[in-house]
Amino acid sequence: MWCAPCVKELPIIQEFAKNNPDVDVVLVSLDFPKDMETKIKPFIKDKGIHSKVVLLDDPDSNTWIDKINPDWSGSIPFTIIFNNAKRSFHEREFKNLKDLETEVYNTFN
């Protein structure tokens, strides 16, 4: 959650989550587990993040690139929008709430 584009789009994702309480928003942190108490939790509190945050603490996190999407370069931010039937991958920063809502709408319609 430390990359500048990730931090920049967090308020957009949080606004989407607030406006859509029936949608599960899960944020995945690629930070180091040793930083949980000193950096990650304070960051979550400081940014007012209410969505679920999970820590990908695999020592070789690069192995997840192909598991998630073989076309993913590994750059962040990276967003997956999905339900039981459809899935879309977004290797970019969402610019505003409308941008995110459009992608969600396009995924499911």
MOPAC internal coordinates of N, CA, C and O (Angstrom, degrees):
PM7 1SCF
backbone

  N    0.0000 0     0.00 0     0.00 0    0    0    0
  C    1.4485 1     0.00 0     0.00 0    1    0    0
  C    1.5213 1   111.60 1     0.00 0    2    1    0
  O    1.2310 1   120.20 1  -174.28 1    3    2    1
  N    1.2963 1   117.23 1     5.72 1    3    2    1
  C    1.4596 1   121.32 1  -174.95 1    5    3    2
  C    1.5081 1   114.29 1   -87.71 1    6    5    3
  O    1.2310 1   119.38 1   162.75 1    7    6    5
  N    1.3367 1   118.79 1   -17.25 1    7    6    5
  C    1.4634 1   118.73 1  -175.29 1    9    7    6
  C    1.5338 1   109.64 1   -68.70 1   10    9    7
  O    1.2310 1   120.74 1   -35.86 1   11   10    9
  N    1.3201 1   116.18 1   144.14 1   11   10    9
  C    1.4647 1   121.11 1  -175.17 1   13   11   10
  C    1.5339 1   112.66 1   -55.83 1   14   13   11
  O    1.2310 1   118.76 1   132.46 1   15   14   13
  N    1.3488 1   119.98 1   -47.54 1   15   14   13
  C    1.4630 1   119.24 1   178.00 1   17   15   14
  C    1.5361 1   112.64 1   -63.31 1   18   17   15
  O    1.2310 1   120.35 1   145.33 1   19   18   17
  N    1.3252 1   116.94 1   -34.67 1   19   18   17
  C    1.4724 1   120.48 1   178.08 1   21   19   18
  C    1.5236 1   109.91 1   -63.90 1   22   21   19
  O    1.2310 1   120.84 1   132.27 1   23   22   21
  N    1.3226 1   116.00 1   -47.73 1   23   22   21
  C    1.4591 1   121.37 1  -179.82 1   25   23   22
  C    1.5248 1   110.00 1   -62.70 1   26   25   23
  O    1.2310 1   120.70 1   140.53 1   27   26   25
  N    1.3195 1   116.26 1   -39.47 1   27   26   25
  C    1.4645 1   120.90 1  -178.71 1   29   27   26
  C    1.5288 1   111.82 1   -64.24 1   30   29   27
  O    1.2310 1   119.86 1   143.03 1   31   30   29
  N    1.3343 1   117.88 1   -36.97 1   31   30   29
  C    1.4621 1   119.20 1  -177.29 1   33   31   30
  C    1.5276 1   113.51 1   -89.51 1   34   33   31
  O    1.2310 1   119.64 1   173.88 1   35   34   33
  N    1.3187 1   118.29 1    -6.12 1   35   34   33
  C    1.4623 1   120.07 1   179.52 1   37   35   34
  C    1.5335 1   113.09 1   -55.81 1   38   37   35
  O    1.2310 1   118.88 1   134.78 1   39   38   37
  N    1.3341 1   119.74 1   -45.22 1   39   38   37
  C    1.4664 1   118.64 1   178.42 1   41   39   38
  C    1.5323 1   112.59 1   -61.29 1   42   41   39
  O    1.2310 1   120.19 1   147.29 1   43   42   41
  N    1.3089 1   117.24 1   -32.71 1   43   42   41
  C    1.4684 1   121.11 1   177.83 1   45   43   42
  C    1.5223 1   110.08 1   -66.37 1   46   45   43
  O    1.2310 1   120.61 1   133.92 1   47   46   45
  N    1.3130 1   116.44 1   -46.08 1   47   46   45
  C    1.4603 1   120.95 1   179.85 1   49   47   46
  C    1.5197 1   110.22 1   -65.66 1   50   49   47
  O    1.2310 1   120.23 1   139.92 1   51   50   49
  N    1.3308 1   117.17 1   -40.08 1   51   50   49
  C    1.4599 1   120.31 1   179.10 1   53   51   50
  C    1.5334 1   111.66 1   -66.63 1   54   53   51
  O    1.2310 1   120.24 1   142.45 1   55   54   53
  N    1.3196 1   117.15 1   -37.55 1   55   54   53
  C    1.4658 1   120.22 1   177.11 1   57   55   54
  C    1.5243 1   110.18 1   -65.66 1   58   57   55
  O    1.2310 1   120.62 1   138.63 1   59   58   57
  N    1.3327 1   116.42 1   -41.37 1   59   58   57
  C    1.4584 1   120.31 1   176.64 1   61   59   58
  C    1.5251 1   109.90 1   -60.11 1   62   61   59
  O    1.2310 1   120.24 1   134.28 1   63   62   61
  N    1.3287 1   117.15 1   -45.72 1   63   62   61
  C    1.4713 1   121.12 1  -179.78 1   65   63   62
  C    1.5265 1   110.75 1   -61.42 1   66   65   63
  O    1.2310 1   120.27 1   137.83 1   67   66   65
  N    1.3242 1   117.09 1   -42.17 1   67   66   65
  C    1.4684 1   121.57 1   179.60 1   69   67   66
  C    1.5330 1   111.20 1   -64.38 1   70   69   67
  O    1.2310 1   120.35 1   140.30 1   71   70   69
  N    1.3282 1   116.94 1   -39.70 1   71   70   69
  C    1.4621 1   121.55 1  -178.79 1   73   71   70
  C    1.5206 1   113.09 1   -78.14 1   74   73   71
  O    1.2310 1   120.34 1   165.67 1   75   74   73
  N    1.3286 1   116.96 1   -14.33 1   75   74   73
  C    1.4700 1   122.14 1  -176.09 1   77   75   74
  C    1.5251 1   110.16 1  -131.41 1   78   77   75
  O    1.2310 1   119.74 1  -111.33 1   79   78   77
  N    1.3390 1   118.11 1    68.67 1   79   78   77
  C    1.4636 1   120.28 1  -175.16 1   81   79   78
  C    1.5297 1   114.18 1   -63.51 1   82   81   79
  O    1.2310 1   120.22 1   164.00 1   83   82   81
  N    1.3249 1   117.18 1   -16.00 1   83   82   81
  C    1.4617 1   121.05 1   178.30 1   85   83   82
  C    1.5283 1   112.42 1   -83.49 1   86   85   83
  O    1.2310 1   119.97 1   176.48 1   87   86   85
  N    1.3271 1   117.66 1    -3.52 1   87   86   85
  C    1.4605 1   122.91 1  -179.96 1   89   87   86
  C    1.5254 1   108.55 1  -104.12 1   90   89   87
  O    1.2310 1   120.46 1   -49.13 1   91   90   89
  N    1.3253 1   116.72 1   130.87 1   91   90   89
  C    1.4621 1   120.88 1   175.50 1   93   91   90
  C    1.5195 1   109.09 1   -83.37 1   94   93   91
  O    1.2310 1   120.63 1   -59.85 1   95   94   93
  N    1.3131 1   116.40 1   120.15 1   95   94   93
  C    1.4557 1   122.30 1   175.58 1   97   95   94
  C    1.5200 1   106.70 1  -108.82 1   98   97   95
  O    1.2310 1   120.96 1   -57.89 1   99   98   97
  N    1.3243 1   115.76 1   122.11 1   99   98   97
  C    1.4607 1   121.38 1   179.73 1  101   99   98
  C    1.5204 1   107.71 1  -122.61 1  102  101   99
  O    1.2310 1   120.93 1   -54.04 1  103  102  101
  N    1.3126 1   115.83 1   125.96 1  103  102  101
  C    1.4627 1   121.72 1   177.14 1  105  103  102
  C    1.5227 1   108.30 1   -99.70 1  106  105  103
  O    1.2310 1   120.53 1   -42.97 1  107  106  105
  N    1.3168 1   116.59 1   137.03 1  107  106  105
  C    1.4608 1   121.26 1  -179.69 1  109  107  106
  C    1.5220 1   108.11 1  -111.48 1  110  109  107
  O    1.2310 1   121.56 1   -58.34 1  111  110  109
  N    1.3118 1   114.62 1   121.66 1  111  110  109
  C    1.4594 1   120.95 1   177.87 1  113  111  110
  C    1.5233 1   109.36 1   -94.09 1  114  113  111
  O    1.2310 1   121.05 1   -45.76 1  115  114  113
  N    1.3073 1   115.60 1   134.24 1  115  114  113
  C    1.4667 1   121.03 1   175.91 1  117  115  114
  C    1.5231 1   110.71 1  -103.44 1  118  117  115
  O    1.2310 1   120.95 1  -163.45 1  119  118  117
  N    1.3247 1   115.80 1    16.55 1  119  118  117
  C    1.4528 1   121.21 1  -178.66 1  121  119  118
  C    1.5238 1   111.14 1   -72.29 1  122  121  119
  O    1.2310 1   120.95 1    -8.68 1  123  122  121
  N    1.3109 1   115.79 1   171.32 1  123  122  121
  C    1.4592 1   121.32 1  -179.08 1  125  123  122
  C    1.5316 1   110.58 1   -80.07 1  126  125  123
  O    1.2310 1   120.07 1   -45.72 1  127  126  125
  N    1.3305 1   117.47 1   134.28 1  127  126  125
  C    1.4682 1   120.49 1   179.80 1  129  127  126
  C    1.5358 1   112.82 1   -55.06 1  130  129  127
  O    1.2310 1   119.99 1   148.46 1  131  130  129
  N    1.3097 1   117.62 1   -31.54 1  131  130  129
  C    1.4666 1   120.67 1  -179.51 1  133  131  130
  C    1.5308 1   111.78 1   -64.78 1  134  133  131
  O    1.2310 1   120.39 1   161.98 1  135  134  133
  N    1.3282 1   116.86 1   -18.02 1  135  134  133
  C    1.4672 1   121.57 1  -178.53 1  137  135  134
  C    1.5295 1   113.19 1   -93.98 1  138  137  135
  O    1.2310 1   120.10 1  -173.60 1  139  138  137
  N    1.3253 1   117.42 1     6.40 1  139  138  137
  C    1.4618 1   121.07 1  -175.08 1  141  139  138
  C    1.5328 1   112.00 1   -54.77 1  142  141  139
  O    1.2310 1   119.83 1   126.60 1  143  142  141
  N    1.2969 1   117.93 1   -53.40 1  143  142  141
  C    1.4694 1   121.09 1  -175.31 1  145  143  142
  C    1.5217 1   112.96 1   -78.99 1  146  145  143
  O    1.2310 1   120.30 1   145.34 1  147  146  145
  N    1.3229 1   117.04 1   -34.66 1  147  146  145
  C    1.4674 1   119.87 1  -173.47 1  149  147  146
  C    1.5224 1   114.68 1   -89.41 1  150  149  147
  O    1.2310 1   120.16 1   153.81 1  151  150  149
  N    1.3333 1   117.29 1   -26.19 1  151  150  149
  C    1.4660 1   119.83 1  -176.42 1  153  151  150
  C    1.5267 1   113.99 1  -125.50 1  154  153  151
  O    1.2310 1   120.40 1   131.19 1  155  154  153
  N    1.3312 1   116.85 1   -48.81 1  155  154  153
  C    1.4667 1   120.01 1  -172.26 1  157  155  154
  C    1.5251 1   111.45 1   -68.70 1  158  157  155
  O    1.2310 1   119.94 1   126.06 1  159  158  157
  N    1.3246 1   117.71 1   -53.94 1  159  158  157
  C    1.4675 1   119.97 1  -179.61 1  161  159  158
  C    1.5275 1   111.94 1   -61.45 1  162  161  159
  O    1.2310 1   119.15 1   135.90 1  163  162  161
  N    1.3445 1   119.22 1   -44.10 1  163  162  161
  C    1.4756 1   118.19 1   176.18 1  165  163  162
  C    1.5311 1   112.89 1   -61.31 1  166  165  163
  O    1.2310 1   119.98 1   142.51 1  167  166  165
  N    1.3329 1   117.64 1   -37.49 1  167  166  165
  C    1.4581 1   121.73 1   178.01 1  169  167  166
  C    1.5286 1   110.45 1   -62.74 1  170  169  167
  O    1.2310 1   120.54 1   133.88 1  171  170  169
  N    1.3238 1   116.57 1   -46.12 1  171  170  169
  C    1.4634 1   121.59 1   179.82 1  173  171  170
  C    1.5302 1   110.01 1   -60.37 1  174  173  171
  O    1.2310 1   120.51 1   135.79 1  175  174  173
  N    1.3126 1   116.63 1   -44.21 1  175  174  173
  C    1.4662 1   120.89 1   179.45 1  177  175  174
  C    1.5229 1   110.82 1   -66.33 1  178  177  175
  O    1.2310 1   120.23 1   133.76 1  179  178  177
  N    1.3367 1   117.16 1   -46.24 1  179  178  177
  C    1.4614 1   122.35 1  -178.05 1  181  179  178
  C    1.5264 1   111.74 1   -61.00 1  182  181  179
  O    1.2310 1   120.28 1   141.91 1  183  182  181
  N    1.3293 1   117.07 1   -38.09 1  183  182  181
  C    1.4659 1   121.69 1  -178.51 1  185  183  182
  C    1.5230 1   112.91 1   -86.31 1  186  185  183
  O    1.2310 1   120.22 1   177.00 1  187  186  185
  N    1.3424 1   117.19 1    -3.00 1  187  186  185
  C    1.4590 1   120.16 1   178.69 1  189  187  186
  C    1.5172 1   113.19 1    65.14 1  190  189  187
  O    1.2310 1   120.53 1  -144.14 1  191  190  189
  N    1.3106 1   116.60 1    35.86 1  191  190  189
  C    1.4691 1   121.56 1  -178.19 1  193  191  190
  C    1.5261 1   109.25 1   -78.09 1  194  193  191
  O    1.2310 1   120.80 1   -56.03 1  195  194  193
  N    1.3344 1   116.08 1   123.97 1  195  194  193
  C    1.4606 1   121.61 1   179.58 1  197  195  194
  C    1.5206 1   111.73 1  -110.11 1  198  197  195
  O    1.2310 1   120.14 1   169.89 1  199  198  197
  N    1.3029 1   117.33 1   -10.11 1  199  198  197
  C    1.4681 1   120.83 1   177.65 1  201  199  198
  C    1.5235 1   109.10 1   -72.60 1  202  201  199
  O    1.2310 1   121.67 1   -20.01 1  203  202  201
  N    1.3182 1   114.42 1   159.99 1  203  202  201
  C    1.4591 1   120.03 1   175.86 1  205  203  202
  C    1.5251 1   108.57 1   -65.88 1  206  205  203
  O    1.2310 1   120.78 1   -43.21 1  207  206  205
  N    1.3346 1   116.12 1   136.79 1  207  206  205
  C    1.4646 1   122.21 1   176.83 1  209  207  206
  C    1.5210 1   107.24 1  -122.18 1  210  209  207
  O    1.2310 1   120.84 1   -53.11 1  211  210  209
  N    1.3250 1   116.00 1   126.89 1  211  210  209
  C    1.4586 1   120.74 1   175.38 1  213  211  210
  C    1.5252 1   108.33 1  -116.20 1  214  213  211
  O    1.2310 1   121.36 1   -30.60 1  215  214  213
  N    1.3136 1   115.01 1   149.40 1  215  214  213
  C    1.4560 1   121.52 1  -179.16 1  217  215  214
  C    1.5199 1   108.98 1  -105.82 1  218  217  215
  O    1.2310 1   120.71 1   -60.55 1  219  218  217
  N    1.3201 1   116.26 1   119.45 1  219  218  217
  C    1.4642 1   120.74 1   174.51 1  221  219  218
  C    1.5250 1   105.89 1   -83.52 1  222  221  219
  O    1.2310 1   120.99 1   -80.21 1  223  222  221
  N    1.3188 1   115.71 1    99.79 1  223  222  221
  C    1.4573 1   119.37 1  -173.83 1  225  223  222
  C    1.5234 1   113.50 1  -104.70 1  226  225  223
  O    1.2310 1   121.13 1  -157.36 1  227  226  225
  N    1.3270 1   115.45 1    22.64 1  227  226  225
  C    1.4591 1   120.29 1   175.62 1  229  227  226
  C    1.5249 1   108.16 1   -65.89 1  230  229  227
  O    1.2310 1   119.29 1   -52.76 1  231  230  229
  N    1.3341 1   118.96 1   127.24 1  231  230  229
  C    1.4677 1   119.80 1  -179.21 1  233  231  230
  C    1.5326 1   113.12 1   -61.74 1  234  233  231
  O    1.2310 1   120.27 1   158.54 1  235  234  233
  N    1.3249 1   117.08 1   -21.46 1  235  234  233
  C    1.4566 1   120.52 1   177.13 1  237  235  234
  C    1.5306 1   108.33 1  -118.54 1  238  237  235
  O    1.2310 1   120.91 1  -109.96 1  239  238  237
  N    1.3234 1   115.86 1    70.04 1  239  238  237
  C    1.4699 1   120.25 1  -174.81 1  241  239  238
  C    1.5217 1   112.43 1   -63.23 1  242  241  239
  O    1.2310 1   119.61 1   159.64 1  243  242  241
  N    1.3263 1   118.35 1   -20.36 1  243  242  241
  C    1.4645 1   120.37 1   179.09 1  245  243  242
  C    1.5271 1   112.66 1   -64.37 1  246  245  243
  O    1.2310 1   120.08 1   157.52 1  247  246  245
  N    1.3264 1   117.45 1   -22.48 1  247  246  245
  C    1.4692 1   119.59 1   178.20 1  249  247  246
  C    1.5176 1   111.24 1   -66.32 1  250  249  247
  O    1.2310 1   120.42 1   161.77 1  251  250  249
  N    1.3234 1   116.80 1   -18.23 1  251  250  249
  C    1.4695 1   120.76 1  -179.45 1  253  251  250
  C    1.5119 1   112.32 1   -76.92 1  254  253  251
  O    1.2310 1   119.90 1   161.89 1  255  254  253
  N    1.3091 1   117.80 1   -18.11 1  255  254  253
  C    1.4689 1   120.61 1  -177.72 1  257  255  254
  C    1.5232 1   110.11 1   -56.57 1  258  257  255
  O    1.2310 1   119.88 1   124.10 1  259  258  257
  N    1.3258 1   117.84 1   -55.90 1  259  258  257
  C    1.4654 1   120.68 1  -178.86 1  261  259  258
  C    1.5219 1   112.14 1   -69.16 1  262  261  259
  O    1.2310 1   120.22 1   149.83 1  263  262  261
  N    1.3413 1   117.18 1   -30.17 1  263  262  261
  C    1.4626 1   120.06 1   178.55 1  265  263  262
  C    1.5266 1   110.71 1   -66.22 1  266  265  263
  O    1.2310 1   120.69 1   143.58 1  267  266  265
  N    1.3102 1   116.29 1   -36.42 1  267  266  265
  C    1.4640 1   120.62 1  -178.04 1  269  267  266
  C    1.5196 1   110.71 1   -80.85 1  270  269  267
  O    1.2310 1   120.91 1   129.51 1  271  270  269
  N    1.3331 1   115.86 1   -50.49 1  271  270  269
  C    1.4660 1   120.28 1   179.24 1  273  271  270
  C    1.5279 1   108.09 1  -164.25 1  274  273  271
  O    1.2310 1   119.55 1   -65.08 1  275  274  273
  N    1.3287 1   118.46 1   114.92 1  275  274  273
  C    1.4635 1   121.21 1  -178.59 1  277  275  274
  C    1.5286 1   113.54 1   -58.89 1  278  277  275
  O    1.2310 1   119.78 1   159.72 1  279  278  277
  N    1.3218 1   118.03 1   -20.28 1  279  278  277
  C    1.4621 1   121.08 1   179.39 1  281  279  278
  C    1.5310 1   113.18 1   -86.91 1  282  281  279
  O    1.2310 1   120.31 1   175.62 1  283  282  281
  N    1.3332 1   117.01 1    -4.38 1  283  282  281
  C    1.4622 1   121.43 1  -178.56 1  285  283  282
  C    1.5203 1   109.71 1   -76.90 1  286  285  283
  O    1.2310 1   120.38 1   -50.62 1  287  286  285
  N    1.3276 1   116.88 1   129.38 1  287  286  285
  C    1.4693 1   121.11 1   179.38 1  289  287  286
  C    1.5176 1   111.88 1   -74.99 1  290  289  287
  O    1.2310 1   120.37 1   162.93 1  291  290  289
  N    1.3290 1   116.90 1   -17.07 1  291  290  289
  C    1.4600 1   121.48 1  -176.70 1  293  291  290
  C    1.5204 1   112.43 1   100.77 1  294  293  291
  O    1.2310 1   120.29 1   175.20 1  295  294  293
  N    1.3305 1   117.04 1    -4.80 1  295  294  293
  C    1.4611 1   118.87 1   179.92 1  297  295  294
  C    1.5260 1   110.42 1   -75.75 1  298  297  295
  O    1.2310 1   121.55 1   -23.35 1  299  298  297
  N    1.3160 1   114.64 1   156.65 1  299  298  297
  C    1.4538 1   121.31 1   178.74 1  301  299  298
  C    1.5171 1   109.06 1  -124.84 1  302  301  299
  O    1.2310 1   119.55 1   -27.91 1  303  302  301
  N    1.3259 1   118.47 1   152.09 1  303  302  301
  C    1.4586 1   126.81 1     7.94 1  305  303  302
  C    1.5248 1   112.41 1   -75.75 1  306  305  303
  O    1.2310 1   121.97 1   -26.26 1  307  306  305
  N    1.3011 1   113.83 1   153.74 1  307  306  305
  C    1.4562 1   122.57 1   178.27 1  309  307  306
  C    1.5226 1   107.11 1  -138.65 1  310  309  307
  O    1.2310 1   120.46 1   -52.48 1  311  310  309
  N    1.3153 1   116.73 1   127.52 1  311  310  309
  C    1.4568 1   121.30 1  -176.19 1  313  311  310
  C    1.5201 1   109.72 1  -123.74 1  314  313  311
  O    1.2310 1   121.50 1   -42.88 1  315  314  313
  N    1.3160 1   114.74 1   137.12 1  315  314  313
  C    1.4607 1   121.48 1   173.83 1  317  315  314
  C    1.5257 1   106.85 1  -113.81 1  318  317  315
  O    1.2310 1   120.79 1   -53.76 1  319  318  317
  N    1.3015 1   116.09 1   126.24 1  319  318  317
  C    1.4594 1   122.24 1   175.72 1  321  319  318
  C    1.5185 1   105.87 1  -113.09 1  322  321  319
  O    1.2310 1   120.50 1   -55.98 1  323  322  321
  N    1.3453 1   116.66 1   124.02 1  323  322  321
  C    1.4578 1   117.08 1  -176.19 1  325  323  322
  C    1.5230 1   112.55 1  -155.55 1  326  325  323
  O    1.2310 1   122.30 1   -19.30 1  327  326  325
  N    1.3271 1   113.21 1   160.70 1  327  326  325
  C    1.4552 1   123.09 1   166.80 1  329  327  326
  C    1.5255 1   106.24 1  -137.31 1  330  329  327
  O    1.2310 1   120.02 1    15.34 1  331  330  329
  N    1.3213 1   117.57 1  -164.66 1  331  330  329
  C    1.4702 1   119.82 1  -177.85 1  333  331  330
  C    1.5226 1   113.63 1   -66.55 1  334  333  331
  O    1.2310 1   119.98 1   158.39 1  335  334  333
  N    1.3346 1   117.65 1   -21.61 1  335  334  333
  C    1.4562 1   120.71 1  -173.49 1  337  335  334
  C    1.5252 1   114.34 1  -108.84 1  338  337  335
  O    1.2310 1   119.91 1   149.46 1  339  338  337
  N    1.3113 1   117.77 1   -30.54 1  339  338  337
  C    1.4658 1   120.26 1  -173.53 1  341  339  338
  C    1.5201 1   111.18 1  -134.50 1  342  341  339
  O    1.2310 1   121.96 1   -23.04 1  343  342  341
  N    1.3227 1   113.85 1   156.96 1  343  342  341
  C    1.4611 1   121.02 1  -179.85 1  345  343  342
  C    1.5155 1   108.66 1  -147.79 1  346  345  343
  O    1.2310 1   120.68 1   -41.77 1  347  346  345
  N    1.3399 1   116.31 1   138.23 1  347  346  345
  C    1.4636 1   120.16 1   173.81 1  349  347  346
  C    1.5186 1   109.15 1  -134.38 1  350  349  347
  O    1.2310 1   121.19 1   -31.55 1  351  350  349
  N    1.3239 1   115.32 1   148.45 1  351  350  349
  C    1.4566 1   122.81 1  -176.22 1  353  351  350
  C    1.5206 1   109.41 1  -117.65 1  354  353  351
  O    1.2310 1   120.75 1   -41.50 1  355  354  353
  N    1.3280 1   116.17 1   138.50 1  355  354  353
  C    1.4604 1   120.86 1  -175.85 1  357  355  354
  C    1.5258 1   109.64 1  -135.37 1  358  357  355
  O    1.2310 1   121.58 1   -74.03 1  359  358  357
  N    1.3083 1   114.58 1   105.97 1  359  358  357
  C    1.4686 1   121.62 1  -179.62 1  361  359  358
  C    1.5266 1   108.15 1   -96.80 1  362  361  359
  O    1.2310 1   121.67 1  -111.44 1  363  362  361
  N    1.3303 1   114.41 1    68.56 1  363  362  361
  C    1.4510 1   120.24 1  -177.59 1  365  363  362
  C    1.5225 1   109.19 1  -169.37 1  366  365  363
  O    1.2310 1   120.98 1    -9.07 1  367  366  365
  N    1.2953 1   115.74 1   170.93 1  367  366  365
  C    1.4550 1   122.96 1   176.45 1  369  367  366
  C    1.5276 1   109.09 1   -91.61 1  370  369  367
  O    1.2310 1   120.21 1   -44.51 1  371  370  369
  N    1.3230 1   117.20 1   135.49 1  371  370  369
  C    1.4575 1   120.34 1   172.76 1  373  371  370
  C    1.5236 1   107.78 1   -78.78 1  374  373  371
  O    1.2310 1   120.99 1   -49.83 1  375  374  373
  N    1.3274 1   115.71 1   130.17 1  375  374  373
  C    1.4676 1   121.43 1  -173.38 1  377  375  374
  C    1.5239 1   113.50 1   -79.98 1  378  377  375
  O    1.2310 1   120.83 1   148.59 1  379  378  377
  N    1.3441 1   116.01 1   -31.41 1  379  378  377
  C    1.4622 1   120.17 1  -179.19 1  381  379  378
  C    1.5264 1   108.35 1  -162.08 1  382  381  379
  O    1.2310 1   120.97 1    -3.19 1  383  382  381
  N    1.3210 1   115.75 1   176.81 1  383  382  381
  C    1.4590 1   120.47 1  -177.38 1  385  383  382
  C    1.5241 1   111.68 1   -61.81 1  386  385  383
  O    1.2310 1   119.94 1   138.76 1  387  386  385
  N    1.3007 1   117.72 1   -41.24 1  387  386  385
  C    1.4675 1   121.48 1   179.81 1  389  387  386
  C    1.5341 1   110.70 1   -60.38 1  390  389  387
  O    1.2310 1   120.57 1   139.83 1  391  390  389
  N    1.3083 1   116.52 1   -40.17 1  391  390  389
  C    1.4670 1   122.22 1   178.44 1  393  391  390
  C    1.5304 1   109.85 1   -59.53 1  394  393  391
  O    1.2310 1   120.28 1   132.19 1  395  394  393
  N    1.3181 1   117.08 1   -47.81 1  395  394  393
  C    1.4640 1   121.05 1   179.36 1  397  395  394
  C    1.5202 1   111.05 1   -66.18 1  398  397  395
  O    1.2310 1   120.21 1   134.67 1  399  398  397
  N    1.3210 1   117.20 1   -45.33 1  399  398  397
  C    1.4649 1   120.34 1   179.73 1  401  399  398
  C    1.5240 1   111.50 1   -60.49 1  402  401  399
  O    1.2310 1   120.21 1   141.55 1  403  402  401
  N    1.3136 1   117.20 1   -38.45 1  403  402  401
  C    1.4645 1   121.55 1   178.21 1  405  403  402
  C    1.5211 1   110.53 1   -61.66 1  406  405  403
  O    1.2310 1   120.30 1   135.31 1  407  406  405
  N    1.3219 1   117.04 1   -44.69 1  407  406  405
  C    1.4694 1   119.76 1   179.76 1  409  407  406
  C    1.5300 1   111.56 1   -65.40 1  410  409  407
  O    1.2310 1   120.49 1   139.77 1  411  410  409
  N    1.3141 1   116.66 1   -40.23 1  411  410  409
  C    1.4759 1   119.61 1   177.80 1  413  411  410
  C    1.5258 1   109.01 1   -63.55 1  414  413  411
  O    1.2310 1   120.51 1   133.30 1  415  414  413
  N    1.3208 1   116.62 1   -46.70 1  415  414  413
  C    1.4630 1   120.91 1  -179.91 1  417  415  414
  C    1.5406 1   110.54 1   -60.52 1  418  417  415
  O    1.2310 1   120.49 1   134.76 1  419  418  417
  N    1.3288 1   116.67 1   -45.24 1  419  418  417
  C    1.4563 1   120.94 1  -178.80 1  421  419  418
  C    1.5310 1   112.11 1   -64.60 1  422  421  419
  O    1.2310 1   120.47 1   148.15 1  423  422  421
  N    1.3152 1   116.71 1   -31.85 1  423  422  421
  C    1.4631 1   120.31 1   179.23 1  425  423  422
  C    1.5163 1   111.58 1   -66.49 1  426  425  423
  O    1.2310 1   120.47 1   141.83 1  427  426  425
  N    1.3115 1   116.71 1   -38.17 1  427  426  425
  C    1.4712 1   119.72 1  -171.51 1  429  427  426
  C    1.5168 1   114.52 1  -103.46 1  430  429  427
  O    1.2310 1   120.14 1   178.61 1  431  430  429
  N    1.3181 1   117.34 1    -1.39 1  431  430  429
  C    1.4711 1   119.70 1   178.92 1  433  431  430
  C    1.5079 1   111.82 1  -122.59 1  434  433  431
  O    1.2310 1   120.10 1   180.00 1  435  434  433

